[in-house]
Amino acid sequence: MNQQNTVTIHIMDKMYHIVCPPDERANLENAARYLDSRMREIRSHGKVIGADRVAVMAALNITHELLYGGRATPTPEPPKKTSAREKEREMRQLLERADTALSDEGHTPNE
């Protein structure tokens, strides 16, 4: 690992060493702080347990924000226009699928 291009970031009390071009260091640190704050926010609600599940929910939330607006900066090429009702329905379905997948994780069909 090239020490000059390595950035140490902290997410949910874990340390990560990331190789990053010097001119992207500030962006990486900002992204790590944002992700850490979102993960802590999700964990504080107490409905999602486990760092991996918190990370998945944070990723889903941030992705939704990027695609459909919200806290995060929108993508340069926004997705097709849909009504608010359609967006709400799609998000509800996505969250239901995520909840189902997360609640079924680690269980075999014979349990």
C-alpha positions, 0 to 999 in steps of 0.5 A: 500500500502506498503510504502517501496515497493512503487515507485512514477513515473511521466508520461505525468505530472501525478504521479503514485504510483506503488508497486514494489520489491526493486530490480526492482525499477531502472528498473521500473523507467527506463521504466517509463522514456522511456514511458514518452519520447515516449508519449511526442514525439508522442504528440509533433507531434500534430497528436494524441490528448488526453493522452489515444490516445497518450498512445495507440500509444506509446504502439503500437510503443513500441510493434512493436519495441520489436517484429520487432526490433528498439529502444527497446531491442528485445524479447528473442524469436523473431517472425517468420522471415519475409521479410522487405516488409512483415513487412512494409505491416503489420505495415502499416495495423496495423497503419491504423487500429489504426488510424481508431479506434482512429478516430472513438472513441466516435462516435455512428453509428447514428452520 
